Structure formats: C-alpha cells, structure tokens
Amino acid sequence: MTKVKTKKITIDDLKITIDNLAVATSGGFKAADKKIDNLAAAMTEGFKKQEKLIDEKIDDLAAMTKRGFDKTASKEDLEAVKTDIHFLKSDVQDIKDKVDNIEKLTLQQHGFQIKKLENKVGYIEEILTID
C-alpha cells in the first residue's frame, strides 16, 4: 500500500484561507449592497414619477372643479335675483289690483249704461205701446 501524502495545515495556511474567505464575502456583500442601492434608487425614482403624476391629476381635477364653479352664481348673485323677483311679484300684484279696479269700473259703467238703456227701451215701449 502506498502511503498518501497529506500536507499538514499550518496556522499560516488557515490565516490565508480565512483572509481569502473574508475578501470573497466582503465582495459578495459589496455586490449585494450595490444591488440594494440600485433597487432603492429605482424605487425612489418610481415613487417620484408617481407623485408627479398624482400631483398633475390633482391639479387637473382642481382646474376642472374651478371651471365648473366659474359658471355658477355666487350667493350675492342669488340675493340680487331674489330681490328682483320680490320686486317683480310686487309689480305683478300692483298690475292685478289695477286690472281688478278697471274691471269693477267697467262693470259699473256698463251696468249704469245698461240700466239707462233699459229705461229708454221701456220708455219707447210705453210710447209705442209694445208688449
């Protein structure tokens, strides 16, 4: 049987192996850190874009709402219209009262004229003796 030669591991060999492992691990962590940093930067950029889009949407909505209210009457406008309607109602009532008075006067005058005509017709019938 042949004897297998085995190398004896020394403390220096272990130190070199540990140092190599530390360098490899450190490089892996640096790569992972770089990937995390890149991902964080991409997410930050994405959030900024979304925030900008949301701000634009809010601004658009605010502008549309403002345009909608631009054509809406104010409380002062409505109060002025209310006052105008009150005056119109008052004027219409005055006109109704005057028309009623005219109607009464016309009926009185016509009643008087009809009575006068009835009297005249009665007198003519008497003169002509018409039954």
URNOR-V998467 format. One line per field, one symbol per residue. psi: psi as a letter, one per 20 degrees, with the letter a starting at -180 (. if undefined). burial: b if it has 16 or more other C-alpha atoms within 10 Angstrom, else e. A space follows every 10 residues. Layout:
psi: ???
burial: ???
This chain:
psi: qqpppppppr hhghgggggg gggggghghg gggggggggg gggggghggg gggggggggg gggggghhih jpqrhgghhg gggghghggg ghgggggggg gggggghggh gghggghggg gggghggilp .
burial: eeeeeeeeee eeeeeeeeee eeeeeeeeee eeeeeeeeee eeeeeeeeee eeeeeeeeee eeeeeeeeee eeeeeeeeee eeeeeeeeee eeeeeeeeee eeeeeeeeee eeeeeeeeee eeeeeeeeee e
